[in-house]
Amino acid sequence: MGATLVGMTVLPFAAPEPLHTIIGVKLPGSPRCYTYASEAAVGRLPLEISMITRALKAAGRADCSR
């Protein structure tokens, strides 16, 4: 599962052309910019969730044992 997640994270940077077709034509800028921005945002999400969880645990406000 880890290899799949890493592959899905790297793939848009290695071969972004298929993703460019779903970017709207009326949007300003290049489709590559939107592809990279969305991947950067998605790639940061697990990091931010883990940081928030750690902060809540440290404050004693998170029950993450479930």
Secondary structure in CASP SS format (residue, H / E / C, confidence):
PFRMAT SS
TARGET T0000
AUTHOR 0000-0000-0000
METHOD secondary structure of the structure
MODEL  1
M C 1.00
G H 1.00
A H 1.00
T H 1.00
L H 1.00
V H 1.00
G H 1.00
M H 1.00
T H 1.00
V H 1.00
L H 1.00
P H 1.00
F H 1.00
A H 1.00
A C 1.00
P C 1.00
E H 1.00
P H 1.00
L H 1.00
H H 1.00
T C 1.00
I C 1.00
I C 1.00
G C 1.00
V C 1.00
K C 1.00
L C 1.00
P C 1.00
G C 1.00
S C 1.00
P H 1.00
R H 1.00
C H 1.00
Y H 1.00
T H 1.00
Y H 1.00
A H 1.00
S H 1.00
E H 1.00
A H 1.00
A H 1.00
V H 1.00
G H 1.00
R H 1.00
L H 1.00
P H 1.00
L H 1.00
E H 1.00
I H 1.00
S H 1.00
M H 1.00
I H 1.00
T H 1.00
R H 1.00
A H 1.00
L H 1.00
K H 1.00
A H 1.00
A C 1.00
G C 1.00
R C 1.00
A C 1.00
D C 1.00
C C 1.00
S C 1.00
R C 1.00
END
